[in-house]
Amino acid sequence: MIPLCIPNISGNEGAYLAECVESTFVSTVGPFVNTFEEMIAAASGASRAVATSAGTTALHAILHHIGVGPGDHVIIPALTFIATANAVSHCHGTPIIADVDEERWGLDPIVVEDILRNESTRDAQGVLRLDETGGAIKAIMPVFAMGLPADMDALRVLADEFDLFLVADAAAAIGARYKTRPLAQMGADYTAVSFNGNKLITAGGGGAILCPTPEAASEIKHLTSTARVGGAYDHDIVGFNYRMTNLQAAVGVAQLERLEDFLQAKKRISNRYEEAFSGIRSLLPFPSTDESEGSLWLSGIYAPMASLAQMDALRAQLVQTGIEGRTFWKPIHQQTPYLACPVALTGRTDKIWQRVQPLPCSTQLTSQEQEQVIDVVKSCFA
Ligand SMILES: *Cc1c(COP(=O)(O)O)cnc(C)c1O
């Protein structure tokens, strides 16, 4: 079978894991964790990075740190992986589910502005509250779907005007650029990254928080590592055990050594699909903009005019010829735990999500395999 997207672990992963075992540093303390944090900070232009057990726990820790609590709202896009919404719920808050823009499939600043300006009111204490629920709005949380940065400058302007935090869920976007700026300098106060197996860089599992200042990073490190003070069992706040292990970091370090190679491989695969389908008018590539370079962690096609039956037929054909063909993220407002959330939908996410077909794009995908995939897609859409 040609898999959709599997890790490429043919570098120093094995050697570094053996080093962990020999040194006995396999748990939450060890030299690879520090090296990994330094490499992530350098790759993303962050003041400091804090490694975590997952992208989801990175998001939860950020929202907890900025003070999202019971009844509070965070504005998130409808088109994202469930973890974005879950992080808000883990803080006992409720997401406001807003729609995405056409150009980037990222949180639409026009929709966000409408929520802030027309659907919310400042109370006597100056707290901005959503009219529908009375909940305080604390943050705007764009997602870099397909690894492509959202319209960050426009969202930053809104965050500043309404005095909100801007938190980026850049789970799969390590290596991306926005107006030439690296990940941690795109305008967000805090940015979360994931190192799950299907992302560009994996650590087996894991995440990182890109922090704006060393002080913020120290506080977040404290929060995510049980909030211990000193050498005895003293803890000054309710902390989390969200640390990355040295084993995970060993894999992550070996992966980061090859970040540029992986980015290039993803670009080559994406370019080949784009070129192969450029003559088929009903097929579009995933969004791209002049302002940004996405991480291209996922390649595939978007067939805006296709019927759902056509999309099903394509998927069946892929699977039948030994190619992994999965559907894309089901939108948050259609997920059971989030059916009752406040929404601001334009219909864009509903139109997009079932007409997206991710295609195999592992960095080690051979050109022969890719041509096989291209032939199947062409046979369904010619
Ligand atoms: C993968 C992903 C996450 C979650 O990361 P984990 O490491 O799997 O917890 C969150 N948001 C988005 C957009 C993702 O793609």
Ligand as a Chemical Component Dictionary entry (heavy atoms), coordinates in Angstrom:
data_LIG
# 
_chem_comp.id                   LIG 
_chem_comp.type                 NON-POLYMER 
_chem_comp.pdbx_formal_charge   0 
_chem_comp.three_letter_code    LIG 
# 
loop_
_chem_comp_atom.comp_id 
_chem_comp_atom.atom_id 
_chem_comp_atom.alt_atom_id 
_chem_comp_atom.type_symbol 
_chem_comp_atom.charge 
_chem_comp_atom.model_Cartn_x 
_chem_comp_atom.model_Cartn_y 
_chem_comp_atom.model_Cartn_z 
_chem_comp_atom.pdbx_ordinal 
LIG C1 C1 C 0 -2.048 17.492 14.848 1  
LIG C2 C2 C 0 -2.803 18.704 15.188 2  
LIG C3 C3 C 0 -3.032 19.059 16.544 3  
LIG C4 C4 C 0 -2.710 18.168 17.707 4  
LIG O1 O1 O 0 -1.433 17.760 17.877 5  
LIG P1 P1 P 0 -1.125 16.409 18.692 6  
LIG O2 O2 O 0 0.349  16.401 18.809 7  
LIG O3 O3 O 0 -1.660 15.270 17.877 8  
LIG O4 O4 O 0 -1.810 16.508 20.014 9  
LIG C5 C5 C 0 -3.682 20.246 16.802 10 
LIG N1 N1 N 0 -4.102 21.070 15.812 11 
LIG C6 C6 C 0 -3.924 20.749 14.516 12 
LIG C7 C7 C 0 -4.390 21.709 13.471 13 
LIG C8 C8 C 0 -3.284 19.563 14.160 14 
LIG O5 O5 O 0 -3.117 19.265 12.858 15 
# 
loop_
_chem_comp_bond.comp_id 
_chem_comp_bond.atom_id_1 
_chem_comp_bond.atom_id_2 
_chem_comp_bond.value_order 
_chem_comp_bond.pdbx_ordinal 
LIG C1 C2 SING 1  
LIG C2 C3 SING 2  
LIG C2 C8 DOUB 3  
LIG C3 C4 SING 4  
LIG C3 C5 DOUB 5  
LIG C4 O1 SING 6  
LIG O1 P1 SING 7  
LIG P1 O2 DOUB 8  
LIG P1 O3 SING 9  
LIG P1 O4 SING 10 
LIG C5 N1 SING 11 
LIG N1 C6 DOUB 12 
LIG C6 C7 SING 13 
LIG C6 C8 SING 14 
LIG C8 O5 SING 15 
# 
